Amino acid sequence: MSVEFILNGRRASLQAPPDSPLLWALRDEKDLVGVKFGCGAGLCGACTVIIDGQQVRSCVTPVIDVAGKSVTTIEGLNGEVAKAVTEAWIRAQAPQCGYCQPGFVLAATSVIATDPKQTSEQVFSQITNLCRCGTYDAIRLAVGYALSSLQGAESQEKGAAR
């Protein structure tokens, strides 16, 4: 079966059984290896992608569920919020082994994009990904950096408009 959708801003299709996990279709058919296999049960978040603006665990999402939707992987992440998050991740030196980090970056981007005026605690509470290396302090710091960057840019825009 062919499933048509938008992948990283471009029209795409997957030739996969409708109930097969999106994770494997993205990795095997589209060669998008930034989507990682972790637990296979939707618990760890290594497989996180953004579907229509929401963080989703691709290991438990059937391919058929993305029909007509927009899917973003770490390879296609872009925009103001994504830039702020990735720069913050680098500044905070968040990754240790790095395996889980694409999922964390996508989750943080999705959550922050819904409301950049949230506190870092509010954002972090909505990110349920797991890191086996325990880099949570650096990730928390990165979330704060990203929010400060976005909120600072907004304050500068308001000041310039006056």
C-alpha positions as CSV (number, residue, x, y, z in Angstrom):
1,M,0.0,0.0,0.0
2,S,1.2,3.5,-0.8
3,V,0.8,6.2,1.9
4,E,1.1,9.8,0.7
5,F,2.2,12.5,3.1
6,I,4.6,15.5,3.5
7,L,8.1,14.5,4.7
8,N,10.5,17.2,5.8
9,G,8.6,19.8,3.7
10,R,8.4,17.6,0.5
11,R,5.7,15.3,-0.9
12,A,6.6,11.7,-0.1
13,S,5.1,8.3,-0.2
14,L,5.8,5.1,1.7
15,Q,5.3,1.6,0.2
16,A,4.7,-0.3,3.5
17,P,2.0,-2.3,5.1
18,P,-0.4,0.2,6.7
19,D,0.2,-1.2,10.2
20,S,4.0,-1.3,10.0
21,P,5.7,1.2,12.4
22,L,6.6,4.6,10.9
23,L,10.0,4.3,12.5
24,W,11.0,1.4,10.3
25,A,9.5,2.8,7.2
26,L,11.4,6.1,7.7
27,R,14.7,4.3,8.4
28,D,14.5,1.5,5.9
29,E,12.6,3.1,3.0
30,K,13.7,6.8,3.3
31,D,17.1,6.2,4.9
32,L,16.4,8.7,7.7
33,V,18.6,7.3,10.4
34,G,18.2,10.2,12.8
35,V,15.0,8.4,13.8
36,K,16.3,5.9,16.4
37,F,15.0,2.7,17.7
38,G,15.1,2.6,21.5
39,C,12.4,0.6,23.3
40,G,9.9,-0.2,20.6
41,A,7.0,0.5,23.0
42,G,6.7,4.3,22.8
43,L,8.3,4.9,26.1
44,C,11.9,6.2,25.6
45,G,11.4,8.8,22.8
46,A,14.4,8.0,20.8
47,C,12.1,7.6,17.8
48,T,10.3,10.9,18.2
49,V,9.2,12.7,15.1
50,I,6.9,15.7,14.7
51,I,3.6,15.0,13.0
52,D,1.5,18.1,12.3
53,G,3.3,20.0,15.0
54,Q,3.0,17.4,17.7
55,Q,5.8,15.2,19.1
56,V,4.9,11.5,18.3
57,R,6.7,8.2,19.0
58,S,7.2,6.7,15.6
59,C,7.9,3.2,16.9
60,V,4.2,2.8,17.8
61,T,2.7,4.9,15.0
62,P,1.4,2.9,12.1
63,V,2.4,4.2,8.7
64,I,-1.3,4.7,7.7
65,D,-1.6,7.3,10.5
66,V,0.6,9.8,8.6
67,A,-1.5,9.7,5.4
68,G,-2.1,13.3,4.3
69,K,-0.1,14.7,7.2
70,S,3.2,16.5,7.6
71,V,6.1,14.6,9.2
72,T,9.3,16.2,10.3
73,T,12.4,14.2,11.3
74,I,15.7,15.6,12.7
75,E,17.0,15.7,9.2
76,G,14.3,18.2,8.1
77,L,14.0,20.3,11.2
78,N,14.0,24.0,10.4
79,G,12.5,27.3,11.4
80,E,13.1,29.9,14.1
81,V,12.3,27.6,17.0
82,A,14.3,24.7,15.6
83,K,17.3,27.0,15.2
84,A,17.0,28.3,18.7
85,V,16.7,24.7,20.1
86,T,19.6,23.3,18.1
87,E,21.9,26.2,19.0
88,A,20.9,25.9,22.6
89,W,21.7,22.2,22.5
90,I,25.2,23.0,21.3
91,R,25.7,25.8,23.7
92,A,24.7,23.6,26.7
93,Q,26.7,20.7,25.3
94,A,23.6,18.5,26.0
95,P,24.6,15.3,24.1
96,Q,26.8,12.7,25.8
97,C,26.5,9.6,23.6
98,G,24.0,11.5,21.4
99,Y,21.7,8.5,20.6
100,C,18.6,10.0,22.2
101,Q,19.3,13.6,21.3
102,P,17.4,13.8,18.0
103,G,14.3,12.8,19.8
104,F,14.9,15.3,22.6
105,V,15.5,18.1,20.1
106,L,12.3,17.3,18.2
107,A,10.3,17.0,21.4
108,A,11.6,20.3,22.7
109,T,11.0,22.0,19.4
110,S,7.5,20.8,19.2
111,V,6.7,21.8,22.8
112,I,8.3,25.2,22.6
113,A,6.7,26.0,19.2
114,T,3.2,25.6,20.9
115,D,4.1,28.5,23.3
116,P,7.5,30.1,23.4
117,K,6.5,32.0,26.5
118,Q,6.4,28.9,28.7
119,T,8.9,28.5,31.5
120,S,11.6,25.9,31.1
121,E,10.0,23.9,33.8
122,Q,6.7,23.9,31.8
123,V,8.5,22.8,28.6
124,F,10.6,20.2,30.4
125,S,7.5,18.6,32.0
126,Q,6.1,17.9,28.6
127,I,9.2,16.2,27.3
128,T,9.0,12.6,28.5
129,N,12.0,11.2,26.6
130,L,14.6,9.2,28.4
131,C,18.4,9.5,28.3
132,R,20.4,6.6,29.4
133,C,23.5,8.8,29.9
134,G,21.6,11.0,32.3
135,T,22.2,14.4,30.6
136,Y,19.0,15.8,32.0
137,D,20.7,18.8,33.6
138,A,22.3,19.8,30.3
139,I,19.0,19.3,28.5
140,R,17.2,21.4,31.0
141,L,19.8,24.1,30.6
142,A,19.5,23.9,26.8
143,V,15.7,24.3,27.0
144,G,16.3,27.4,29.1
145,Y,18.8,28.8,26.6
146,A,16.3,28.2,23.7
147,L,13.5,29.9,25.5
148,S,15.7,32.9,26.5
149,S,16.8,33.2,22.9
150,L,13.3,33.1,21.5
151,Q,11.9,35.4,24.2
152,G,14.8,37.8,23.8
153,A,14.2,38.0,20.0
154,E,10.5,38.7,20.7
155,S,11.4,41.5,23.1
156,Q,13.8,43.0,20.6
157,E,11.1,42.9,17.9
158,K,8.6,44.7,20.2
159,G,11.2,47.4,21.1
160,A,11.9,48.0,17.4
161,A,8.2,48.3,16.6
162,R,7.7,51.1,19.1
